[in-house]
Amino acid sequence: MGSRRSSPPESQPDLLGGGSTEAAAIHRLFFALLPGEAVSGRIERAARDVAATQHLRARLIRPSRYHATLHFLGDHPLLRSDIVTAAITAAGKVHSSPFELVLDHAAGFHGREPPCVLRCSNMPSALQTLWQDLRQSLMLAGLGAQLSRNFTPHVTFAYSRGALPQPAPIDPITWRVEGFALLHSVVGGGEYRTLDAWRFPAG
């Protein structure tokens, strides 16, 4: 599997520029599927339709932040280069081929600020295998502490400030998945940062 590799960041308190604000930041690491521009546009339209038809009081997410999480690697006071390096190495051992994921209904998850999500009625077997293989590789790399035992693929499009969205069908969104990425975010901060990405070989 091909990889666009970037050098892991150094694990220093002043990683993002120094000062007490950055030192107190929470750094989040996770693997995710990232939709292309066309799919993101369709997700955005579906999100606005669901919010309007169900009269949701919700905070809509920017399309640039749409993703489907594969594995969460935890929140950390620093962006640790040892975890990043181990995660990149583990992901490089996983192999898959492109597959299609069809998002076909809206739903919600309970929580402090409940997520409003798009889900698939049928999980592609290739996605289940990718999740399992990546999980196993991360476990062998010593990164199993935060890994979930269960997987419900979804794309969060908003956070509810009232009732959860009622389960409802949407016009199916076909997403051809051709790879995955390791992402970093500062909780409460701006855009996600791609630390590395892997593309599946065609055919």
C-alpha positions in Angstrom: 0.0 0.0 0.0 1.4 3.4 -0.9 2.0 6.1 1.7 2.5 9.8 1.6 4.9 10.0 4.5 5.7 13.0 6.6 8.3 13.2 9.4 6.8 12.6 12.9 6.8 15.8 15.0 9.0 16.2 17.9 7.5 15.6 21.4 8.2 19.0 23.0 5.9 21.1 25.1 6.2 24.0 22.7 5.3 21.9 19.6 2.7 24.4 18.4 4.7 27.5 19.2 5.4 27.7 22.9 3.6 29.3 25.8 1.2 28.1 28.5 -1.9 27.9 26.2 -0.2 25.4 23.9 1.3 23.4 26.8 -2.3 23.0 28.2 -3.7 21.9 24.8 -5.2 18.5 24.4 -3.8 16.7 21.3 -6.1 14.0 19.8 -4.9 11.3 17.4 -7.1 9.0 15.3 -7.2 7.1 12.1 -10.1 7.9 9.7 -11.5 7.7 6.3 -11.6 11.1 4.5 -14.3 11.9 1.9 -13.3 13.7 -1.3 -14.8 17.0 -2.3 -17.7 15.6 -4.2 -18.8 13.3 -1.4 -18.3 16.0 1.2 -20.6 18.2 -0.8 -23.3 15.5 -0.8 -22.9 15.0 2.9 -23.3 18.7 3.5 -26.5 18.8 1.5 -27.9 15.8 3.3 -27.0 17.3 6.7 -28.8 20.5 5.8 -31.8 18.6 4.6 -32.0 16.5 7.8 -31.5 19.6 10.0 -34.3 21.5 8.1 -36.9 18.7 7.8 -36.5 17.6 11.5 -36.1 21.2 12.8 -32.9 20.3 14.6 -31.3 22.7 17.0 -27.7 21.7 16.2 -24.2 23.0 15.5 -23.4 21.9 12.0 -19.8 20.8 11.3 -17.7 22.3 8.5 -17.4 20.0 5.5 -13.6 20.1 5.8 -14.0 18.2 9.1 -16.1 15.3 7.8 -14.6 11.9 8.4 -15.4 8.4 9.5 -13.2 7.4 12.4 -11.5 4.0 12.2 -9.6 4.0 15.5 -9.1 6.5 18.3 -5.6 6.7 19.8 -6.4 8.9 22.7 -6.0 12.5 24.0 -2.6 13.6 25.1 -1.1 16.7 26.7 1.6 16.6 24.0 1.8 15.4 20.4 4.1 12.5 21.2 6.4 11.4 18.4 6.7 7.9 19.8 3.0 7.2 19.5 2.9 8.9 16.0 5.9 6.8 14.8 4.4 3.5 16.2 1.0 4.3 14.6 2.5 5.0 11.2 4.6 1.8 11.3 1.5 -0.2 12.3 -0.7 1.3 9.6 2.0 0.6 6.9 1.5 -3.2 7.6 -2.2 -3.1 6.7 -3.3 -4.0 3.2 -6.7 -3.4 1.5 -8.3 -2.5 -1.8 -10.7 0.3 -2.7 -14.3 -0.3 -1.7 -17.7 1.5 -1.7 -19.4 2.7 1.4 -23.0 3.8 1.0 -24.4 6.3 3.6 -28.1 5.9 3.4 -29.7 7.1 6.7 -29.4 9.7 9.4 -29.4 8.9 13.1 -28.0 10.2 16.4 -25.9 9.0 19.3 -26.5 9.9 22.9 -23.9 12.1 24.6 -23.2 15.4 26.4 -23.6 17.1 23.0 -25.2 14.3 21.0 -23.7 13.7 17.6 -26.0 13.7 14.6 -24.6 11.2 12.1 -25.0 9.6 8.7 -24.7 5.8 8.7 -24.7 2.8 6.4 -27.3 0.1 6.5 -24.8 -2.5 5.3 -21.1 -2.4 6.3 -18.8 -3.4 3.4 -16.9 -6.5 4.3 -13.7 -4.8 3.2 -14.3 -2.0 5.7 -14.8 -4.5 8.5 -11.6 -6.3 7.5 -9.7 -3.0 7.3 -10.9 -2.0 10.8 -9.9 -5.5 12.2 -6.5 -5.6 10.5 -5.6 -2.1 11.6 -6.7 -2.8 15.2 -4.6 -6.0 15.3 -1.6 -4.1 14.0 -2.0 -1.3 16.5 -2.4 -3.9 19.3 0.8 -5.6 18.3 2.5 -2.1 18.3 1.5 -1.6 21.9 -1.2 1.0 21.1 -4.2 -1.0 22.2 -5.1 1.0 25.4 -7.7 3.3 23.7 -8.9 1.0 21.0 -12.6 0.1 20.9 -13.9 -3.4 20.7 -16.8 -2.4 18.5 -17.1 -0.5 15.2 -20.1 1.5 14.0 -19.1 3.4 10.8 -20.6 6.9 10.7 -19.9 10.5 9.6 -20.8 13.1 12.2 -22.4 16.1 10.5 -23.6 18.1 13.6 -23.9 18.2 17.4 -27.4 18.5 18.8 -28.4 21.3 21.1 -31.8 19.7 21.6 -33.4 16.4 20.6 -31.6 13.8 18.7 -32.5 13.4 15.0 -35.0 10.7 14.4 -33.7 7.8 12.3 -34.6 8.6 8.7 -33.5 7.5 5.2 -31.5 9.9 3.0 -30.7 9.8 -0.7 -27.9 7.3 -0.7 -24.4 8.7 -0.9 -21.9 6.4 -2.5 -18.4 6.9 -1.3 -15.5 5.1 -3.0 -13.0 4.7 -0.2 -9.4 4.6 -1.6 -7.4 5.0 1.5 -7.2 6.2 5.1 -5.2 8.7 7.2 -3.7 9.4 10.6 -5.1 12.7 11.9 -4.1 15.1 14.6 -6.3 17.7 16.1 -6.1 20.1 19.1 -9.4 19.8 21.0 -11.4 23.0 20.5 -8.9 24.1 17.8 -9.1 24.5 14.1 -8.7 22.1 11.2 -7.4 18.5 11.4 -3.8 17.9 10.4 -3.0 14.9 8.3 0.2 13.3 9.8 0.3 10.5 7.2 -2.0 8.9 4.6 -2.2 5.5 2.8 -3.8 4.8 -0.5 -5.1 1.4 -1.5 -3.6 0.0 -4.7 -6.2 -0.2 -7.5 -7.3 -3.6 -8.6 
